[in-house]
Structures are given as C-alpha cells and as structure tokens.
Amino acid sequence: GAQAGQALELSIDELKAVASSVGQEETDRAKAQLRASLLMSRESTATRAEQLAQQLLIHGRPLPPEEVRASVDAVDRAAVRDIAAKALSGPATLTLVGPVEGAPSLAELKARMIA
C-alpha cells in the first residue's frame, strides 16, 4: 500500500517535470533506446507476432519497420511535453490490487496532479 503510493506519487512528479520541461538530450536518448528495443524485439517470433497483432488492432494493417522508425524519429520535445500534460489533465483513475492500506486515495492523487 504505502510503497504503491510512493511509486504513484513519484510517477506523477515525473510526469509534471516532463510536462514543464524535457531536455533535447533526454528526448534523443529515449528515442535511441526505443529504436534499439524495437530492433531487438524483431529477433523474437513471439514478440513480432504480438506487435503485428497490436498493429492490426490499432491501425488495421501491419506497419513496415521503416514507418515505425519514422514515427519514432518524428517525436520531438514538444510532443513529449504535450502528452505528459495531457496525461496530467485527463480524468484520473486508480486501481489497486493487493494490500491497499497506506495507499493514497484517488482524491489525494488528483490533488497532487494539479498542485
């Protein structure tokens, strides 16, 4: 409960930091890590099948690797800031499984999101 609360509070604080200012170096590093992860995931048949299934459900077609890479390359600092801000301004939900004693309430988390 309490550890989950700490993790949630830290996650909110990090989203707020990104929404207010994310550096170009940090953005470039994250994009490089994502490109490497996508490339390495192509080595696993199960992962490729999962990615294709997700692409079919979301886009209605499999995406060529070049298109995915171009989409990653197109992400800039403004897009990262915008999505973090959107996550903070959207409706909050909370689901806890397991011991919940000491975990913050949804109202407490919402208050932290707007503080």
C-alpha positions as CSV (number, residue, x, y, z in Angstrom):
1,G,0.0,0.0,0.0
2,A,2.5,2.6,1.1
3,Q,5.1,1.6,-1.4
4,A,2.5,1.7,-4.2
5,G,1.6,5.2,-3.0
6,Q,5.2,6.3,-3.2
7,A,5.5,4.9,-6.7
8,L,2.3,6.7,-7.8
9,E,3.4,10.0,-6.3
10,L,6.9,9.7,-7.9
11,S,5.3,8.9,-11.3
12,I,3.0,12.0,-11.0
13,D,6.0,14.2,-10.0
14,E,8.0,12.9,-13.0
15,L,5.1,13.5,-15.4
16,K,4.8,17.0,-14.1
17,A,8.6,17.6,-14.6
18,V,8.4,16.3,-18.2
19,A,5.3,18.4,-18.9
20,S,7.1,21.6,-17.8
21,S,10.4,20.9,-19.3
22,V,12.0,17.9,-21.1
23,G,15.5,18.3,-22.5
24,Q,16.6,17.5,-26.0
25,E,19.3,15.2,-24.8
26,E,16.8,13.2,-22.8
27,T,14.4,13.0,-25.7
28,D,17.1,11.9,-28.1
29,R,18.3,9.2,-25.6
30,A,14.7,7.9,-25.1
31,K,14.2,7.7,-28.9
32,A,17.5,5.9,-29.4
33,Q,16.6,3.4,-26.7
34,L,13.1,2.8,-28.2
35,R,14.7,2.3,-31.7
36,A,17.1,-0.3,-30.2
37,S,14.4,-2.0,-28.4
38,L,12.2,-2.2,-31.5
39,L,15.1,-3.6,-33.5
40,M,16.0,-6.3,-30.9
41,S,12.3,-7.2,-30.5
42,R,12.3,-8.3,-34.1
43,E,14.5,-11.3,-33.1
44,S,11.7,-12.9,-31.2
45,T,9.0,-14.6,-33.2
46,A,6.5,-14.3,-30.3
47,T,7.3,-10.5,-29.9
48,R,6.9,-10.0,-33.6
49,A,3.6,-11.8,-33.6
50,E,2.4,-9.6,-30.6
51,Q,3.5,-6.4,-32.4
52,L,1.7,-7.4,-35.6
53,A,-1.5,-8.2,-33.6
54,Q,-1.3,-4.8,-31.9
55,Q,-0.7,-3.0,-35.2
56,L,-3.7,-4.8,-36.8
57,L,-6.0,-3.9,-33.9
58,I,-4.9,-0.3,-33.7
59,H,-4.1,0.6,-37.3
60,G,-5.9,-2.1,-39.3
61,R,-2.7,-3.2,-41.0
62,P,0.8,-4.3,-40.2
63,L,3.2,-1.3,-40.1
64,P,6.5,-1.6,-42.1
65,P,9.6,-1.2,-39.8
66,E,10.5,2.0,-41.8
67,E,7.2,3.6,-40.9
68,V,7.6,2.8,-37.2
69,R,11.1,4.1,-37.2
70,A,9.9,7.3,-39.0
71,S,7.2,7.8,-36.4
72,V,9.8,7.5,-33.6
73,D,12.1,9.9,-35.3
74,A,9.2,12.4,-35.7
75,V,8.8,12.7,-31.9
76,D,10.1,16.0,-30.6
77,R,10.3,17.7,-27.2
78,A,7.0,19.5,-27.7
79,A,5.2,16.2,-28.4
80,V,6.7,14.6,-25.2
81,R,5.6,17.7,-23.2
82,D,2.2,17.7,-24.7
83,I,1.5,14.0,-23.9
84,A,2.7,14.4,-20.4
85,A,0.5,17.4,-19.9
86,K,-2.5,15.5,-21.4
87,A,-1.9,12.6,-19.0
88,L,-2.0,15.0,-16.1
89,S,-5.1,16.9,-17.2
90,G,-7.2,13.9,-18.2
91,P,-9.5,12.0,-15.9
92,A,-7.6,10.1,-13.3
93,T,-8.4,6.5,-12.4
94,L,-6.9,4.3,-9.7
95,T,-6.9,0.5,-9.5
96,L,-5.1,-1.2,-6.6
97,V,-4.6,-4.9,-6.2
98,G,-3.3,-6.5,-3.0
99,P,-2.7,-4.7,0.3
100,V,-4.0,-1.2,0.0
101,E,-3.5,0.1,3.5
102,G,-1.5,3.3,3.4
103,A,-2.1,3.9,-0.3
104,P,-3.2,7.4,-1.2
105,S,-6.8,7.9,-2.3
106,L,-7.8,8.9,-5.8
107,A,-8.6,12.4,-4.5
108,E,-5.1,12.7,-3.0
109,L,-3.5,11.7,-6.3
110,K,-5.7,14.1,-8.2
111,A,-4.7,16.9,-5.9
112,R,-1.0,16.1,-6.5
113,M,-1.6,16.1,-10.2
114,I,-2.9,19.7,-10.2
115,A,-0.6,21.1,-7.4
